[in-house]
C-alpha cells in the first residue's frame, strides 16, 4: 500500500486543543490519529454523550470505556496486517452492526420509530 497521505491544518482555541490532546493521551493515540478518528466518527454520525461532571476522573488505559476495542484490534491483527483505514472500517462495521441491532430491538419494543419529518429516529411517547 502506498502512503498517499496529505497534511491538513486547522486552528482551534488553545483550550480545545488541550482537551483533544488529553483525550488522545487517554486513548494512547497521537493527536493526528485522534483527530482523524474523531472526524471519521463524526462523518458517520457517531456522537459521545457529554460528561456527567467536570470533576470526573479520566479513564485509564487505551480501552477507557471497556468496549473491548483492544481485543477486537488484536483479533483483527492476529489474522493479518491491516492499515489504519482497514482497522477503522472493521471497527466501525462492528459498531454499525450493533447500532442496527439496537435500533431493531428498540423498534420491536415500540420505544423508537423512524420519522422522516423530524429527520431520523425518535423516541415514542410510550
N, C-alpha and C positions, 0 to 999 in steps of 0.2 A: 504494500500500500504506500502510495506517495503521500508525504506530509505536505498537503496543499493548504496550510493554514495561513491566515492573514490577521494582522493585528487590528483590533477595534479599540478606539479610545472613547471614553465618556468622562464627564465631570459630574461629581456628586458632592453634596455637602460633606465636610470632614467627619461629622458625627455619623452619617450614614456609612461612609467608608469604614469607620472604626467598627460599627456593628457588623458589617459584612465580613470584615477580617476576623472578628471574634467568632462569628458563626462558622466561617471557613476553618478556623483553627479547631473548633469543637468537632468538626466533621473530618479532621485530618486531611484537608484539601488545600491546594494552593488557592489564592484569590481568583486566579483565572479560571480554574476548574469550578469553583463555587459560582461565579457569575455565569459561566457558560451553562451550568446545570440549572440554575435558577431561571435563566432566560428560556431554556428549553421547557422547563416545567411550566412556566407561565404561558408559553405559547400553546401548550397542551391543555391549559385550563385548570391546572392544579393550584391550590392555594393552601396556605398553612394557617391554622387558627391563631388569633392573636394571643400573646402570653397572658396568663391569668393574673400575673403580678409582676411588678418590675423588680422585686427583690427575690425572684425565683432563682434558685441555684442553677447554673448552667449544667446541661447534661454532660456526662463524661464519656470519652471514647469516641470512636468513629461510627458507632451504631447507637446514637443517642436516644432514639425512640424505641429501641428494642424491636425494630421491624424485621430483623433477620437479613438486612441488606448485605452485611458482610458474608453471611452464609450463602446467600444467593450468588454473590460475586465469586466466591470460592468455588461453588458448584459449576458455574459457567466456565471459569478458568481451568477447572480440572479436566474439562472436555477438550479445550484447545485455547490457543492465544486469541484474544479479541481486542479490537481497537476500542478507544474511548467511546466512539459513536455506537459500536455494536453492543457494548455493555449497557450504555444508556438506553438504547432501543429495547434490549432484553428486559431491563428492569422496568421500564415504563410499560412494556407489553404486559408484564405481570400485574402492574398497578391497574392498567386499563381493564384487564380481565376481572380483577377483584372489584373494581368500581361497577362494572356491568352487572356482576353477580349481586352486589349490594343493592343496586337500583332495581333489579328484577325482584329481589326479595321484598324490598320496601313497596314496590308497586303491587305485588301479590297480596300484601297485607293492607293495601289501600292507605298507606302512610304518605306516599309520594305519587304524583302524576306529572305527566308532561303537559305543559301548557304553552303552545306556540305564541299566544298573545303576550304572555309575560316573559317570553324569551328563554324558556327552558323548564327544568324540573322545579316543582313547587311542593311544599308540604300540603297535605289535605287538611281540612278542618276537623277531621275525626280525632 
